[in-house]
Structure formats: C-alpha cells, structure tokens
C-alpha cells in the first residue's frame, strides 16, 4: 500500500466482515442485501444475492423473515429466526440491528436434515400441549409457537401470539419475572402453576415447564404450557371436601377391607375429640378397640354382619374413651365402591349421642311418673270424688233449709273436681302419646259413636250428621274420640239458643276434613287464633279451658290441623283435617 493515497473504506469493511467465521449478510433499512460473504452466497442461492430483498432470499412459510427483522430493527433488540436452506440444512439466523440497517449471521446445522426437522416440527405441532420459544427480555416475544399454543391463548393464527409481548399473556406480570429469575438461577422450571390470560381476556391455570436454550449465542426460553384449569378445579374441590370431612362436627373414619382386620386408614379431628385417641393411636387398628364390657353384643354382631355383607348399617353402641369413660355412639357404616362395583373402602360416621340418651332416659322416667299419676287420677281421686258426690246426694234429705245452700255448693265443687280430674286424665293421656303408637282408625265408626254419646247426654240439643260419613281411616288411636267429643260438647255448652243444633259432616280429598257446625253465637275474629291455646275458656265458659287445647294437641300428634271459621248464617264452624291412612 502506497503512502499518501486515501484508504478504500469499502474493501476495509468487507475485510472485517470476511473475518467472521459464520456466513453473514448485510441489509439496508429497506431489507435489501448490500453484502454477502462467500459462505452466505453458497448457503443461499449459489450466486451473489446482493440487491435482493430479504423475503425473496430466504425461504419461508407462514411468517416472512422481514416481519421478525423489522420488529428487531424497531426495538433495537437482537433476535433469532430459523429456516431450511435450499441444500436441506437447518439454519438459525441471528439478527443484529444497527442504525442504518441490519446484519444476519447464519448458522447452518448439518446434522439437522429436512427429514429430521420436519419430523420434529410434526411432533411439536401435533402435541396436545402448548409449546413456544421466546426471547428472555422484558418485552420479548415468541419466535415460535405450535398450534396448541395458538388454541390455548384463543388466537386464530400464530402471528397473533408472536405479535404479543410475552408478559401480556401473564395475568400477573410478577409471575413471569419470578419464572425468569428461577430460570436464570437454575436453568429450568418444572410444573410451576401460573395463571395466564388469553387474547380474549379470560384466564386459565397453566402448568409451565421451561428451560433456557442457547441459539447462536443468544439465550431463549422454551416453554411448555399445559392447561390444568380442570385439574386445579378438581384439586380445589378435593381440598374443600377434605377440609369438610376433617372439620365435620361428627367423627368420620375410613377403613380398608383389603387389609387384614379391616383397619382404619383415616380418622378426622372430631373422632379424636370424642374418643380421646390420637390419629396415630387409631390408624392401623380396627375400631372395635372402642368397645367395652357393657357394649351390646347384639349391636356389635349387626355391625359385623353388615360389613361382611358389604351393606350399610346404623347401630347405637356404648363405647369407651381413652380415659375409660363411656359414651353412647351412633355409628353408621357404609361401603364405598369403585366404578366396577367393587368395595374399596368403608366410611363410618360416629356421633356422640350421650346427651340424647340421657335426655331420653329422663323422659322415660317422667313418662313412668306420668303413668303413675294418671292411674291415681283415674282410680283413687276419681273414686273418692264419686263417693263424695254420692254421699252428698244422700245428705240432701237430712240437711235443714239453712244447710241446703252449702250442700249445693259442695256438690257443684265436687262435680267441677270430677270434670277437672277427667281433663287432667286426658292431658296425661296426650302427654303419653307417641306417634309410633298410632294405628288405623275408622272416621265413620268414631263419629257415629261420639255423636250418639253426646246426643244422649244433652236432651235439649240436636246432634246429627249432614250427609254420609265416608268410610275412610286415619292414623290415630282411641283418643280420637276425645277430639270430636270436645268439639261437639263445646258447640253445645257455648250455645245461647233454646235449641242448640250441631251438624257433623265429612269430606275426602287427599285428606279427610271433618266439619262441626253449630247455631250458637260464633267465635269473634280476635279469638279465632287463640281459642286453641292452653287455658283459654272460650265464651265465658265455666270449664277448665283445656278442651280445645287438648283437641289441638291430639290433632298435632295425628299429623293434622284444626281451625275455626264463621258458620253461615250464624254460629261457629270447626274443621279438623287428618291425613288418610
């Protein structure tokens, strides 16, 4: 080189570019080739590509290279894209933007044949889970996405995904930053659950597996995203159910019949609280360790037989806590079957019913006492009162005129006491009633019997049926007579006419409705709701005021209803509705 002559800049630049080992091409701002070394020329078309546009130079299918390169020029970020060269080699093109254009450094992979590349692409494209490769930067984009990725994020084409900053697809941007921080620290993330946002704005739970990969000196993130929304939902449902079982207010156990002696494999906290045994104490043991010397062997045998037969059963057992104290345990055991009908487990529910047992025992004692009181009222007190009335009537002939008034008062009081005793007996009978003691009772025979009885006892009144009483039965007992006897007697006693008239009728729909109508003064509206209350005496009654209360109490036991309406044109209309048997 002679001194004093200006240096040729173009050859000097070319010499610099030629020093790079990998094939290289340079493009201006319009993406027209301004330089290509010999290796790049051979890799592309075998002849100088100078003056050609990038998209005419490099083979492509869906996304033109110019799209990727233009984006890199606009952001001044380096990026990479790949293509298959005419000679069949797989080429990674690294993009280096500059102020006046861009350089492409081409890195062919001789091992990656068109067949292997296409095979890999087919595998990846057909994967049912989303796969994508993106740059590592904050505003990085995807350089590759498969069809599952497009579908997962609600896009129509891969370009829609590639045009989105990767961070925009995270519901919480901090999740992406945390993911990339882990990647840069460890190089890999496995099955991290992250909430993503689709292009439509909906969200889903994705399990992300990501690795770092180096392509031609640039670091990229390879992501595999599996939509686990349904799995997450099922897991949350399972956690909810598990919490519900663990926090249930009654003991829950699970046993395994495939193991020797069908041991417990799970007990909840309520089991621990009731029995005093820890979970470690219980798991691995058959629940019979809760039994003791006073446990009913018949109930235990029922429990054992049901388990052997793979059937559900409920028994009440006297069990024992860890400290030796006893408690009443209501135990329900049920088999758990798989889809094939095979019993895989038994689930048991244990309820401490000690308080209920104590209450029922107390009630039984009170029932016994009430029965005793009822017998006293029926016999001892009643007989003594009847004796007083009989002796009082005998005294009538031996009392002087001055004592007659006192004798009359005595006899009236005795009669009232007899009536009160009868009412008390009826009250005791009501208190002793049990729904399990009910039986089928004929409405027709009951009404015929009561009507005849009340009509005979009240000579001034007329008690009759209106129409035919239907031949139906209801669930009741012999105290059904008291219901209608009280209604008929009440209709006569509270009637201020000279000729009380009472009409009894019955009709059947789904239930039977018995109507008792009178021609008396009726019941004021303000008393219709309260007249069946305890202690109500009705219309200036001299009675106990308990007759209608007994009616309501008995009808409730029979599962029916009673109410009062206005009779037309005058009087009261009592109705009793009872379910037919």
C-alpha angles and dihedrals in degrees: 000000000000120000122245095032118113117254116251103237097195097059089045092055091046090052089054093050091046089058090068110096098212121071111270138188130185126214133190126229090280089055092248116146113253098169140015127174122224094264092051090048091052092045094051113040106328091250133074111291093195110139095021123123117245095242090052091049105049122051115240141165118193108000117038115227089237090067092058094040094047091051090051091050091049093051097032087230124139115237142166137226132178137220142164114256122223090256091058099255122135110239131198112203116204113204120216112183121205136180095269103028143319140280124217119207109200121209113187120198111213092191093058104081122186088253095054092042092050091045091052092047092050091050093048095042092052096047111119090222128072118264125184142159121215141170119261099234126107092254095034123146136206115270091186136021130169126224093265089057090052091050095042093057094043097248127143097213136020089244089067090059095042091052091057122086106246091234091061090067093062116088087212114032089205088068091063093047091049091048093051091045089056091045093053090047100044105011093232143059122196126203097332110172113228133169111238130192121223125220087257092058099251122124135225138179113251129188106218126204111183137174135181118242131185118222118183092332095314124110119229136176120237110201131190112192122190119191103234098167093120092043090050090049091051091047091051091048089050091049090049092050091046091052090047091053093044093049097039113132090234133056117273123191133176122203134192113224091187090069122075112277093006096265127199113261096180138024126176129225094264089060088054092047094050100041101032090227117125122232090254089052092053108035112092094025134096111249092239088094086083090066125095144178095292096046110123107251092203091058089047090052091051088052093048093047093051091051091049090050092045091239136136117256140174123203137164114229137182102234134177132232124224090263091055098253115135129234136177111250123197102205126193119184122187132176121242114215132196124224090279093055094253115143107239100168145357121234119205133195120202123192124185103228097170093120091049091049090050091049092048090049089052091048091050090053090050090049090053090050091047091051089053091049090048091053090050091050093046097048120009102038094033093051092048092050092048088051091051091052092048094048091045092055089050090053091057091086093048102047121095119231092264091059098044093086091053092047091051090052090049093051092047091051091048091051090049089049090052090051091047091050090051090051091048089052089052091049090052090049090052091050090052094052120115126190088228089062094061123113139176111290126185114240093202096052091044094052094043090053096046095044091053092048096049094042092053092049094051110053094176094054133073116221115181143151123253108217127333121324107231118244097240133131132223134195103262142104139237090293089073084087089064091056094059095032090059093046093049094043091047091052090054099040093052095044113109095189124105091238112036113201125194124187121196122197138162135202133184130217115140087324133024118255118199116198125201111191126182138181095231131115094288128224120290114242091243091061101043094091096041102039092091093052124114111271097016109140097193118217105000090309122181091208132095095272090231101098097090091038088058089049092055092044093052094044089052090053089052091052095247141110138239131198142156130237136176114275119224124270091359143340135041130304117206118193130194121194117197130175113246117242 
